[in-house]
Amino acid sequence: MASVGEAKPARPQDNITEAHVKAALTADKGSEADLVSWSVKDFTNKGDNYATIVTSVSVKFSLAGQERTTSYVAKLNPMRAAGLGISELSVIVFQKEAEFFQEILPLLNAELTVRGLPGLRVAKWFHTSLEKDKEMIFLEDLRSREFKMFDRKKGMDVAHATLVLQELARLHAASLLVKATAPEQDLADRFTYVKVEWINFSEHAKKIFNDMFAGALAGGEEMLHDIEGYKVAEQWLAKHKNNCANLFQSQLVRSPKFDVICHGDCWNNNVLFRYNEEGDPVEVMLVDLQMSRVASPATDLNYLLFTSLHGKDRKANWQDFLSSYYDTFRGVMEAGGGDVPFTLEELHQEARDKMEYGLLFATMSASMMLGEADESPDLINMKPEDIPKMTEDGRQNTIRMMKNSPLFRSRFLALFDDLIERGATRA
């Protein structure tokens, strides 16, 4: 059985104690369940963990005279090196996700279920500990229900993307039903952490954010310089490569018409799918609600469609994607007796206005999506002195993959098609 000694833990997994496991087991199986043994079972690969460590805990327990087994996913504070300047991030992501599961989700599901609609498709929550520097959350292990991640190198097809968009629509619309229960109060003010953004804390936090993006954008700018037809894209990368935080914040400026509770980090790695016998996706689960915020739904839509699809699929199906999202959103609102605050045409315009939000994150994440796991930056174990190298590695990886990977080159260039078309229209 795993245990924690008096010495400082060698890794975040060592912070898990029997008390944590018992608390999760009781919440899951009831007070009659007796813990027999437990062990930590890591299952993620390098490049899968960014803001937190994700592992699993295998449990043996007895209930009604029978010995049984179960498993939980545990999200842990990564115990980043001192002096990195982003210790706030490690705390905020747990505060935000704990608030979502314990306070926001019950309200959202209450508004859905009272109207005969299914609750939101997210993992069950069992236990949270917010002990300083040892924060952790225990959740349902969705692998037991045969949910799995889609291969991020392939790029989502219409079927996968549509399932995600429809679930985002249900999340967004449900938040407006909650809003309607206290219409005089700002939705964000009803909760403590949903309105907190880590990079707003200090100029140093903004610098760290900029450094994380700068390498990929600089590499892209360098490569696009010699590619005909991408002058607008090159200029966009040059403009934002050293001030990504400003672009990020400008895209999150709120407009009452479009205020909803957003996932905030909805891309390929943060959704899981269940498939039928024919291999078709039939259900999606949203995971990692650690960046939830009140913002425009277009930020979630662009984040997903730019980071997780190839440009040709995004462009060919853009109208259908937004229509599918809107139909689901409208269905929830009508079931709740509420008016849809924006038209489909207004949603299209809002998506265009927030396009740069998706473009920013897609540009930064393209090499991680399409590269090998051992090439991904180690954001969990990063030290202050590693930041310049991380930035330079991001630049070189983008240049190298543009030269050597036809898949990366095609997908990276396709990111900028809409930007180029918009620039041409404005010219």
N, C-alpha and C positions, 0 to 999 in steps of 0.2 A: 504494500500500500504506500502511496506517495505520502510524503511528510515534509514539513518545513522546519529546518533547524534554526538555531539562534543566529548563525552567521548570515551576512547579507546574501540574498538569493543570487545564484549565478546567472539565472535567466528568469524572464517573467513567469514561465510555467511553474517555477518553484514557489510562487506566491499563492498558488491554489492550496487551500487547506481542507481538511475533512469537514470543518464547519460549513465552508462554502458548498461543498458537494451535498451535504445533508440538507442544507436549505433548499437547493435546487431540486433534490429528490422529493422532499416533502411537498413543495409547491406543485410538482408534477404528478406524483403518485399518491399523495395524501400522507397524513401523520402515522398511519399504520405501517408504512413501508420502512423497513430496517436496512440500513446500509451495511453491506457485508465487506466489500472492498472496492477500490477504485484506482485508476491509473490514467495518466495523461498520454494521449495518442496524437502526436502531431500528424497532420495530413496535408498541409499546404506546402507549396514549393517556393523557392526564392523568386521574388517578383510578384507574389500573390498578396503580400502584406505591405501596407503603406502607412495608414494612420494607427493601426493596432496590430497586435499579434493575435492570430486566430488559430486555435487548437481545439482538440476535443478531449472529453473525459469519458472513459468507459467505466460503467458502474455495474456492479453486481449487488442485488438487494433481495430481501425476502419479503413476501407479502402473502398473507393468508396461507402460510405454511409452505409456499413454493418459492424456490430460488429463481430469480429472473435477471435479465440484463437490460440495460438501456445505455444511451450515449447522449451527451450534451455537447454543443459547441460553446466554447468559452472564448470571449474576447478579452484581451489583457492589455494593460498599459505596457508599452514596449520598453520602458525604463531607459529612455534615450540618454546619451552622454550629457553630463553637466556642461553648461556653457554654450549649448547649441542655439539657444534662444527661442526654441519652439516648445518648451515645456508646457506652455498654455494650451497648445494643440492637444496634447495627450490627455489633459484634464477635460477640455471642452467637449471632445468627441464622446466621452463617457457621460458627461452631464447631459448633452443633447440627446444621445440615444436612450439613456435611462428615462429622461423626461418623455420622450416619444412613446416608449412602451408603457410606462406607468401612468402617465397623465393624458397624453394626447390620443393615443390609439383607442383607449376605452371610449372616449367621447366620439371619435370618428365611427367606430363600430356600432355604438348605440344608435347613432343617426341612421346608419345603413340598415341594421337588423330590424329596427322598429318599423321600417317600411318594406320589410320582406326581402331585402337585398342581402347577399352574402357579405360577411365581414371582409376586411382587406386581407389580401393574400401576403402575409408576412409570417415569419417563424413565431412560435409561441415563446413568450418571455417567462423565465422561471426565477431568476435571482440577480440582484445587483449589489455590488459592494463598491462604495466610493471612498474607501480608505485611501488617504493621500499616497500617491506614487504606486499604489497596488490596486488601482481600479480594475474591476472586471464585471462582465455581464455573462450570465448563463442563458442560452437559448436552445430551442429545439434543434436537434440535429436532423436537418431535412434530407440527409442522405438515406435515412431509414424509410422515407417515403419515395425514394428513387428520384429525387430532384438532383440535378447536376448542372454544372456550368457549361455554357456553349463554348466551343472552341473559338477563342478570341481572334485567331489568325484568319478564320474563314470570313468574318463579317456576317452579321445577321441577315437572314433573308426576310421576306415579307411576313411570313408566318410568325417567326420569332419576334420581330420588331412590333408587329401589330398587337400581340399579346401584352407586351410591356407597355405600349402606349395606352391600351385600354385600362390597364391596372393603374397607371399614372393618372388617367382621367378620373377613375373612381376615388383615388386618394385626394386629388385636387377638389373634386366636387363635394366630397364628404366634408372637407374642411370648410366649405362655404355653408353647408348645413349647420355645422357647429357655430360658425360665425353668426348665423341667423338667430341663434338662441340668445345672443346678447349683441344686437346689431349696433348699439351705441359704443361698443368697446372695440378698439383695435385688436384684430385677431392675434397679433404678435404679443400684445400686452397681457393677454390672458395666461401666458406662460413665461417662465423665467429665462430659459436658455435658447429657445427657438430663434430669438433675435440676436444672439451673440455670434459674431464673426471673429475668428482668431486673428486675422490680419488687421483688424481695426484696433488692436491693442497697442501697437507701438510701431514706430518707423522701422525698428529692427525686424519685426515680424513681416512687414512689407518687403524688406530687403531679402529675407529668406524666401518668401514667395516668388519674388522676381528672379532670384538665383535658380530656383527649381525649374523655371520656364526658359530662362535666357539661352541656354545651350542649344536646345532644339530649335528655337526660333532663329538664332544666329546661324546655325547650320543650314536651315532651310533658306534663309536669305542668301547665303553664299552660293548655294546650288542653283537657286532660281535665277540668279544674275545672268547665267549663260543659256537659259532656256527661253526660247522665243514665245511670246504671248503671255508671260507671267510677270510683267512689269508691275501691275497693280498689286499682285500678291507679294512681290519682293518689297515694294514700298510699305505694305501693311506690316510685314515682318520687321522691317527696319524701324518702323515707328513704335512698335510695341515690345521689341525684344528686351528693352531695359526698364519698362514700366508696366509690366503685366498686371500688377496689383491695381493700378489706376483703371485699366480697362475692366478688370474683374468688378471693381466697386461700381463703376459707372453702369455696367450691365445689370446690377442688382438694385439700382434706384427704383423704388416702388411706385406703382400707379394703382390707385384704389380699384379701378376696373378689373385689374388682373391679379389682385392679391389673393394667393392661395398658399396653403402649406405644401411645400415642395419636398421631394426626396432629397435633392441637393447633390447627389453623387451617383446618378443612375446611368451606369454604363455596363458593358458586357460582364465585368467581374462581379457586379453587385446585383445580378439577377440569376435565378436558377430556374430550370425548366424540368417538367415531367413529360414523358413521351408515351405514346400508345405503342401497340405492337408493330405498327407500320413505321415507327420512327418519327411520327409527326408530333410537334410540340402541342400539348393540350392544356397545360396549366403553367403559370409563372408564379414565382415568389420574389418579392422585393426584399433584399437584404441590405445590411449596412445603412441604417438610417441615422448615421452619426453626423451628417452634414445638413440635416433638415432645417428649413428656414421658411419664412414668409417671403415670397417673391413671385415673379411672373411664371405661369406654367411654361412659357416659351423657353425659359432657362433649362428646365428639365427636358423638354422635347429636343432642343438643339444639342444639349449635352449628349443625349442618347444617340441621336441620328448622325451626328458628326463623328463621335468617337467609335461607334460600334458597327457602322455600316460602310460598305464601299460607296464611293461617290455616285457611281452609275446606278446603284440600287436606290440610294437616297433620292436622287434626282428623278428617276423614272417613276417612283411611287410617292413622291412628296404630297401630291394632292390627296391621294387615297389615305396616306398616313394621317394627315391632319383631319380628314373627314371621319375616319374611324375613331380617332381620339375625341372629336367633337360630338359625334353621335353618342358615345358612351357617357361623356360628361353631361350632355343634355338629358340623357335618360335618367341619370341619378338626380339631377336637379328637378326634373319634372316629377319624379317619384316623391321627392321631398316637398313638392308644392312651391318651389322657388323659381325665380326667373334666371335664365342664363345671362350673366352680366355682359357678355360680348358675343358678337355674331361670328360665324365661320370666317367671313371676310376680314373682320377685325383680328381674329386669331392669326390668319395668314400674314397680315401686316405686322403684328407683334412678333411673330416668328422671324420675319425678315429683320426687324429692328434689333432682335436679340441674337442674330446669327453669329456675331463675333464671339459671344460667350461659348458656343459650341466649337467654333473654329479655334479659339485659344486652347481649350483643353484637348482637342483632337490633335493639334500640332504638337503639343507637349507629350501626349501619350502614344503617338503613332509608333515610335520605336519600341516602346514597351509592349504594345499590342502585337506587333509583328515580329519582334526580335526573339531571341532565345532567352530562357529564364535566367541563365547565368550571366547575361549581359545587362540585366535590369539593375538600376541603381539600388543600393542597399539602404533604403530610407530608414529602416528600423535601427540599424547599427551605425548610422552615420555620425561622425564626430565633427566638431567645428572646423578642423583643419581639412576635412574631406570636401567641403563645399566647393572651393575653386575647381578641384578635380572633377566633381560631379558635373559642374557646368561645362567644362571642357569636354568631358566624355560625352555629354549630351550633344554637343556640337559635332564631334567627330562621328558619333554613331549615326546621326542624321545624314551626314555627308557620305559615309561608307555605305549605308543602306540604300541611299538614293542611287549610288553607282552600281551596287552589286545585287540588289534585290528588285527584280521587276515588279513584284507584288507591292512592295513598299513604295516604290516610285509611282506606280499607278495610283495607289490609294492616297498618297501624300499630295500629289498634284491635283487629284480630284477634290480635295478639301477646298480648293480655292476657286472652283468653277463658278459658284454663285457669287463670290466676292468680285471676281473679274467681270461677270455679267452686270452686276450692280454698278461697278465702276464705269463700265462702258455706257450704261444707261445714263449715268450722271454727267458723263463727259459732254 
